Amino acid sequence: MGLASYKGPLRTTSNGTTGLTMDGAVNYIDKYDYNAELIPFLRKLNYGTWKEEIYDCDDQALWGLAHLRHMFPGVPAGVASGETAKKGERHALITMWYREKGGKIEQAFYDPRHKDLVKFGKIDSIVAFPPSDKPENTKPVLQSFENEMLVYDRIRNIYSKDEIIGYLEKEVYETKCDDLRYHSTKDENDFNRLWKYSEYDRALWAMVHAHRDFLGCPVGVAKGTMSGDTYPIWVVIVYYKENDDPKKDLIWTYFDTHPETPKEEKEIASDKFTAKMIFM
């Protein structure tokens, strides 16, 4: 247990953003009713049992984000981490962008712990969807996560590689989930067009369910390029110990959740993929 022997493909950081693109996404601010649809939906979700470092605020916020994007494809939302407004404690919240009556786009913060909107204090990082190559629209965070890795928790439970990869291959979470009744979608056309083949949404979807079913597992989302390619893709990153030997250092592999990737090509060896951005 723990990340004492952790060595990663990128340097770790607690500050930065995936960026948020409003190209096209701005239309989905107007499509979904922020007060009548998004907030009531978030209040319905089962955010799981809190366990410090193992399943805490970041896991709960990511859970809400993944299910929100699944139900409302294209909606601009994310997870912000930093300090609370009152006590200054470390915390992570769901963040959403919405349009005021005058047309100005604003940012709100939803706390799964209180199941309500709250004020947030100092923001250190924002993981936003749909992500951008630039940190646009994610003020006050202006530094990109490019070539960096955001690790929310430093304590991890290590599982068998075969166990985690088997879980991802079988997509167990599509039939076994505490919020299975909310695995529907608001708009089937938008779902097929925006979510079904969205690499980052599918990777996030797999990650949040793995975190829930394998508490504390070192599984995250990675953006990078395959060997010989220049076009970036988003995949799942899975850490494990060679031969499940507790004395070994953590090593990693990648997993492609795209529905059209052949089964035999789903797992990607660490030397076949160059990571450019990771959060976990």
VMD Tcl script that draws the C-alpha trace (Angstrom):
set ca {
  {0.00 0.00 0.00}
  {1.23 3.48 -0.76}
  {3.28 5.11 -3.49}
  {6.67 5.03 -1.75}
  {8.28 3.19 -4.67}
  {6.34 5.14 -7.26}
  {8.08 6.20 -10.47}
  {5.94 7.73 -13.18}
  {6.24 8.66 -16.85}
  {5.80 12.36 -15.97}
  {6.69 14.64 -13.09}
  {3.89 15.16 -10.57}
  {2.29 18.49 -9.82}
  {-0.64 19.91 -7.87}
  {-1.09 23.00 -10.06}
  {-2.46 23.22 -13.57}
  {-5.36 22.57 -15.89}
  {-6.36 20.35 -18.78}
  {-7.87 23.49 -20.28}
  {-11.46 23.90 -21.43}
  {-12.49 24.48 -25.00}
  {-15.70 26.35 -25.66}
  {-15.61 25.57 -29.38}
  {-18.93 23.80 -29.82}
  {-19.25 23.24 -26.06}
  {-20.78 26.67 -25.63}
  {-23.85 25.33 -27.41}
  {-24.34 22.78 -24.64}
  {-24.36 25.47 -21.99}
  {-27.52 26.69 -23.66}
  {-28.97 23.25 -24.36}
  {-29.11 21.96 -20.79}
  {-30.84 23.88 -18.02}
  {-28.24 24.44 -15.31}
  {-30.71 24.89 -12.42}
  {-33.52 22.62 -13.56}
  {-31.46 19.69 -14.92}
  {-27.77 19.63 -13.99}
  {-27.91 20.39 -10.26}
  {-30.94 18.14 -9.56}
  {-29.18 15.30 -11.41}
  {-26.01 15.68 -9.35}
  {-28.08 15.55 -6.17}
  {-29.48 12.13 -7.16}
  {-26.11 10.40 -7.48}
  {-24.65 7.98 -4.95}
  {-21.19 9.36 -4.21}
  {-20.04 6.37 -2.20}
  {-18.58 6.04 1.27}
  {-15.88 8.54 2.18}
  {-12.51 7.04 3.11}
  {-9.60 9.44 3.53}
  {-7.06 9.21 0.68}
  {-8.61 5.93 -0.54}
  {-12.00 7.22 -1.69}
  {-12.46 10.87 -0.83}
  {-13.47 14.23 -2.30}
  {-11.60 13.93 -5.60}
  {-13.04 10.47 -6.28}
  {-16.54 11.71 -5.50}
  {-16.14 14.79 -7.68}
  {-14.78 12.74 -10.59}
  {-17.67 10.30 -10.16}
  {-20.16 13.14 -10.47}
  {-18.35 14.64 -13.46}
  {-18.30 11.33 -15.37}
  {-21.99 10.65 -14.79}
  {-22.94 14.25 -15.58}
  {-21.13 14.11 -18.94}
  {-22.71 10.72 -19.69}
  {-26.24 11.93 -18.99}
  {-25.73 15.35 -20.64}
  {-23.24 14.79 -23.51}
  {-21.10 17.80 -24.31}
  {-21.87 19.78 -21.17}
  {-18.80 21.81 -20.08}
  {-17.86 20.64 -16.58}
  {-14.88 19.52 -14.56}
  {-13.26 18.98 -11.18}
  {-11.54 21.81 -9.31}
  {-9.14 21.12 -6.46}
  {-7.67 23.52 -3.93}
  {-8.85 24.99 -0.65}
  {-12.33 25.62 0.74}
  {-13.49 29.21 1.17}
  {-14.07 29.08 4.94}
  {-11.67 26.65 6.64}
  {-8.94 26.54 4.03}
  {-8.94 22.73 4.00}
  {-7.85 20.75 0.93}
  {-10.88 19.80 -1.13}
  {-12.10 18.90 -4.62}
  {-15.45 19.91 -6.13}
  {-17.43 19.54 -9.33}
  {-17.30 22.69 -11.40}
  {-19.72 23.70 -14.15}
  {-19.83 26.55 -16.63}
  {-23.16 28.22 -17.35}
  {-24.53 31.32 -19.02}
  {-26.05 34.18 -17.06}
  {-29.16 35.93 -18.39}
  {-27.00 38.74 -19.76}
  {-24.97 36.26 -21.81}
  {-21.84 36.15 -19.62}
  {-20.41 32.69 -18.96}
  {-19.88 31.96 -15.27}
  {-18.38 29.10 -13.25}
  {-20.13 27.37 -10.34}
  {-18.93 24.80 -7.79}
  {-20.94 21.84 -6.56}
  {-19.91 19.92 -3.44}
  {-21.00 16.23 -3.43}
  {-20.42 16.17 0.32}
  {-23.10 18.81 0.94}
  {-25.07 18.12 -2.26}
  {-25.27 21.83 -2.98}
  {-23.50 24.75 -4.61}
  {-20.73 26.30 -2.51}
  {-18.11 29.00 -2.73}
  {-14.56 27.86 -3.32}
  {-11.34 29.42 -2.07}
  {-7.92 29.04 -3.65}
  {-8.03 26.89 -6.81}
  {-4.87 24.97 -7.69}
  {-6.05 22.68 -10.48}
  {-8.95 22.18 -12.86}
  {-9.57 19.01 -14.86}
  {-12.10 20.24 -17.44}
  {-14.18 18.58 -20.15}
  {-14.12 19.03 -23.11}
  {-10.37 19.55 -22.62}
  {-8.26 21.92 -24.65}
  {-4.59 22.03 -25.57}
  {-4.58 25.51 -24.02}
  {-5.64 26.59 -20.51}
  {-8.35 28.82 -21.95}
  {-11.58 29.36 -19.99}
  {-10.16 27.91 -16.77}
  {-9.14 31.03 -14.87}
  {-7.62 31.52 -12.33}
  {-5.55 28.45 -13.29}
  {-3.43 29.42 -16.27}
  {-0.73 26.73 -16.25}
  {-1.34 23.70 -18.48}
  {-0.77 20.13 -17.29}
  {1.15 19.49 -20.49}
  {4.03 17.11 -19.68}
  {2.83 16.87 -16.07}
  {0.79 14.53 -13.91}
  {-1.82 15.41 -11.29}
  {-1.96 12.82 -8.49}
  {-4.83 13.58 -6.11}
  {-3.92 10.96 -3.47}
  {-0.50 9.73 -2.37}
  {-1.75 6.57 -0.68}
  {-2.88 3.74 -2.96}
  {-3.96 0.13 -2.73}
  {-2.14 -1.98 -5.29}
  {-4.10 -4.66 -7.16}
  {-3.20 -7.39 -9.62}
  {-2.68 -6.11 -13.14}
  {-4.75 -8.97 -14.58}
  {-7.60 -8.10 -12.23}
  {-7.72 -4.45 -13.32}
  {-7.18 -5.12 -17.04}
  {-9.83 -7.87 -16.98}
  {-12.27 -5.45 -15.36}
  {-11.61 -2.85 -18.07}
  {-11.81 -5.38 -20.91}
  {-15.18 -6.70 -19.75}
  {-16.53 -3.20 -19.00}
  {-17.96 -4.59 -15.77}
  {-19.12 -1.10 -14.80}
  {-21.74 -1.11 -17.57}
  {-23.75 -3.75 -15.71}
  {-22.50 -3.24 -12.14}
  {-22.65 0.29 -10.76}
  {-24.15 1.97 -7.71}
  {-25.70 4.53 -10.06}
  {-26.63 2.11 -12.85}
  {-30.13 3.60 -13.10}
  {-28.50 6.88 -14.17}
  {-26.50 5.31 -16.99}
  {-29.02 6.66 -19.46}
  {-28.56 9.83 -21.51}
  {-30.57 12.96 -22.14}
  {-30.03 12.95 -25.91}
  {-29.24 9.70 -27.75}
  {-28.06 11.49 -30.89}
  {-25.64 13.66 -28.94}
  {-24.54 10.62 -26.93}
  {-23.62 8.70 -30.08}
  {-21.98 11.73 -31.63}
  {-20.21 13.27 -28.62}
  {-19.75 10.63 -25.92}
  {-19.64 7.15 -27.42}
  {-16.45 7.80 -29.40}
  {-15.02 10.42 -27.05}
  {-11.70 9.00 -25.84}
  {-11.43 11.25 -22.81}
  {-15.04 10.65 -21.68}
  {-14.71 6.89 -22.00}
  {-11.35 6.87 -20.19}
  {-12.81 8.98 -17.37}
  {-15.86 6.69 -17.23}
  {-13.67 3.60 -16.84}
  {-11.41 5.28 -14.29}
  {-14.13 6.45 -11.89}
  {-15.72 3.01 -11.80}
  {-12.36 1.33 -11.24}
  {-11.73 3.70 -8.32}
  {-15.07 2.67 -6.84}
  {-14.73 -1.09 -7.34}
  {-11.01 -1.24 -6.50}
  {-10.73 1.29 -3.69}
  {-7.52 3.26 -3.82}
  {-6.32 1.69 -7.07}
  {-3.67 3.67 -9.01}
  {-5.71 4.03 -12.20}
  {-5.91 7.31 -14.09}
  {-6.50 9.03 -17.42}
  {-3.58 9.76 -19.76}
  {-3.33 11.90 -22.87}
  {-0.49 11.07 -25.22}
  {0.61 9.63 -28.54}
  {1.16 6.12 -29.82}
  {4.62 5.27 -31.15}
  {4.99 6.69 -34.65}
  {1.89 8.93 -34.35}
  {1.56 12.64 -33.70}
  {-2.21 12.81 -33.07}
  {-2.94 12.67 -29.32}
  {-5.41 10.17 -27.86}
  {-6.78 9.59 -24.34}
  {-6.41 6.24 -22.59}
  {-6.47 4.71 -19.10}
  {-3.19 4.32 -17.22}
  {-2.90 1.36 -14.83}
  {-0.14 0.98 -12.24}
  {0.82 -2.42 -10.85}
  {3.78 -4.36 -9.46}
  {5.67 -6.77 -11.66}
  {4.56 -10.34 -10.94}
  {2.49 -8.83 -8.08}
  {5.71 -8.71 -6.05}
  {5.27 -6.17 -3.19}
  {9.04 -5.56 -3.16}
  {9.03 -4.28 -6.73}
  {8.56 -0.67 -7.83}
  {5.30 0.36 -9.42}
  {5.28 0.11 -13.19}
  {2.50 0.98 -15.61}
  {0.64 0.02 -18.72}
  {-2.09 1.74 -20.74}
  {-5.56 0.65 -21.84}
  {-7.58 1.95 -24.80}
  {-11.32 2.15 -24.08}
  {-12.33 3.15 -27.62}
  {-15.15 0.79 -28.75}
  {-13.59 0.15 -32.16}
  {-10.14 -0.83 -30.87}
  {-9.64 -4.61 -31.34}
  {-9.44 -6.57 -28.08}
  {-5.87 -7.68 -28.75}
  {-4.81 -4.03 -29.14}
  {-6.60 -2.68 -26.06}
  {-3.60 -2.93 -23.74}
  {-0.72 -0.66 -24.73}
  {2.77 -1.32 -23.38}
  {4.41 1.61 -21.60}
  {7.12 1.89 -24.27}
  {4.51 2.14 -27.05}
  {2.81 5.25 -25.67}
  {4.26 8.67 -24.81}
  {2.21 10.37 -22.10}
  {1.76 14.15 -22.32}
  {-0.76 14.70 -19.54}
  {-2.12 12.50 -16.72}
  {-4.59 12.85 -13.87}
  {-5.41 10.14 -11.33}
}
mol new
graphics top color blue
foreach p $ca { graphics top sphere $p radius 0.5 }
foreach p [lrange $ca 0 end-1] q [lrange $ca 1 end] { graphics top cylinder $p $q radius 0.2 }
display resetview
